[in-house]
Amino acid sequence: EPRITEVVEQSNRSFRMLHVHGLGVGLLILVASTAVAQLPAADRLRRWLTALVAFGALYPPGWLLFGILIPFYGFPALRAPIEYGLFLPFGGAAIVGLWVTAGCYLLKAWSPGAASRVA
């Protein structure tokens, strides 16, 4: 019975993380894609950045898989495949997209003549 309680708690924790990350990442993707759409850059760069940020939407389903599969395989057996299969590539893509977007805005703000465009 203690093992059943532990598995139920692990699955429940995964489902709560799905809920939290689903809301947070969804909002982040909405705000970031709006920022990318307003970015004064080439269309090709904006498309790539939008794709990178949108790939972040595949990050939260990793928690869903954890919650569903923990009773069958256990947390230790699932940790590496889900981390390296979902969390790292898709979360990493979103982070790279966010940093490149921020970098583009900073470069544009610090470019010569930026002060005259702001005023």
Disulfide bonds with the S-S distance in Angstrom:
none
